Each structure stands twice: as C-alpha cells, then as structure tokens.
Amino acid sequence: MDQDRIEVFLEQFRREDPPYIRALAQKAAADGVPIIRTGTQDVLRFLLRTRKPERVLEVGTAVGYSALFMKECLPDTSRITTVEKVEMRLREARKNLAAHDEGKQIRLLEGEAAEWLSALVERKETFDFVFMDAAKGQYLNFLPAVISLLEPGGLLVSDNIWHEGDVLESRYAVNRRDRTIHGRMREYLHVITHHERLETLCLPVGDGMTISERL
Ligand code: SAM
C-alpha cells in the first residue's frame, strides 16, 4: 500500500491542532526546518494523551515545534525539558516558546545534549517520557544517560530510525557519508530491542520510530 495515500486518507480522522501549531508547521516547512511528521505526531499525541506523563524530556528542540505540539497534548501540570545546541535554531525556539508557552511548561536547555544529559543525571532529575529526535548517529551515545533518567514504566520514543530509508538498505547501497549513521542506527536498534532494561516496539510510521518501555 502506498504510504502517501494512507496519509491523505487518515487526514480526515485526525484531531485538529491549534491554529498556531499549524502555522508553525507551515513556517518550518517553508524554512526547511526538519520537524516531526504527521504519523509521528499521531503516535506522540496518543501516548501523551493516554499516559499523561508529568516530566517529558526531548532531545532535539529545533525551533520548538514538537515541544509545543507535545505541550498541547499534556495536562497543564506536566513539564517538558528540551535540549538544542544550534544557535540559529535556538533563536527561533526562544521566540516560539515565549509566544506560545504562556504557562511556562517548557524549559529550554541550550547546548550539547550529551553534556546536558550527564548534568541531568548528576542532578538526579528523572523523567517519565523521553522523545529522542536529535543527531541520529548519536542516539547510541545518549542511551545510557537516557536509561538512567527514565523512571521504571517510563517511555522512550526514538524518531527517524529509518534515516530516510537508508537504514533499510544494504550498507553498500548508501553513500560513504551516511554509512556511519547507517551502522550506528542499526546498532542502536539492536541494542534497544535486546536491552534487558527495555521492551521495544519498532513502528513503520513516518520515518520509522520506536517505543521502548523502561522495565
Ligand atoms: N524535535 C524537533 C521537532 O520535531 O520540532 C525536530 C528536531 S531536528 C530533527 C533535530 C535537532 O537536534 C536539530 O535542531 C539539531 O540542531 C539538534 N541536535 C542534533 N544533535 C544535537 C546535540 N548533540 N545536542 C543538542 N542538539 C542537537
């Protein structure tokens, strides 16, 4: 079945997002900023609205689109911490959060995610939901800290596990530059599907995503 046809068909059954969320998605598309795809949004919406996590951690803010989208799916008492390191993205993210996060539910951590993850572990902060959406080649490096930060029963959602389809191809079919990410993403998938502290489901949604529960 054709994925695009399914997307168009499902459009009529989708809950409507607030107008500002739709406007941010359009602006991101016009500016070439990568944001979560609609299929990924559907899964996140379902998980957040049903599980109502209190403390969400996002790795990879970009301009704050998914953080704001997640806020709209959560109770007012939930908090989101999101990490971004690229100044150009941070400028937009600060602006978007100032305009649309009146309740100050979102905390933006500026800088390298690996450093922030260590700092959060050191501060003994914990989360009941983690959304991993940063540099795909680094997921594996972030994993030990993420597992430490996740409470038992908490969820780790990892996006773009197909890496635009490359991960499904043979190693030799992808160009040299992408070969490292290809190998690292396959390794990440193997680790999270065989990890003794995680139970993982791989979903062929959007650019591929996984949902892992911390056991
Ligand atoms: N979650 C966002 C959304 O859907 O609106 C999209 C995130 S985009 C796919 C990935 C972001 O992660 C980029 O803005 C990139 O700068 C950031 N990033 C990548 N590696 C990072 C790292 N090591 N530390 C912090 N941010 C990182």
Residues whose N, C-alpha, C, O or C-beta is under 5 A from the ligand:
A	BS01	SAM	P34 I35 I36 G60 T61 A62 G64 Y65 S66 V83 E84 K85 V86 R89 G111 E112 A113 A114 D133 A134 A135
